[in-house]
């Protein structure tokens, strides 16, 4: 698994939960698209809490978004698992990855 990343600024306030959840969501999606998280892998709330050094609230919100957008499915006993994608979905995901990477690329200085 990736090295731990702390997403919470020292001046963290309660209203920042949504921002932290968005960051966790984006990183997990990026891990899925990069093949770090593979179809059928278990997505543990506890592991994400430890990895990102966050409370459960933003992690749960991120997992909920992953469910809503089809990146994860309910596995045995309701555990979140990375979804298995068909060929068309894989093409769409690859296109999404290209778009995300273009936003992440540094902008040239003028």
NORTACOR-V17589 format. One record per helix or strand of 3 or more residues. SS is the DSSP state (H for helix, E for strand). FROM is the first residue (numbers start at 1). LEN is the number of residues. Records with the same first field share a line. If there is no record, write none. Layout:
SS=FROM-LEN / FROM-LEN
This chain:
H=14-20 / 45-8 / 56-13 / 76-3 / 87-18
E=72-3 / 80-3
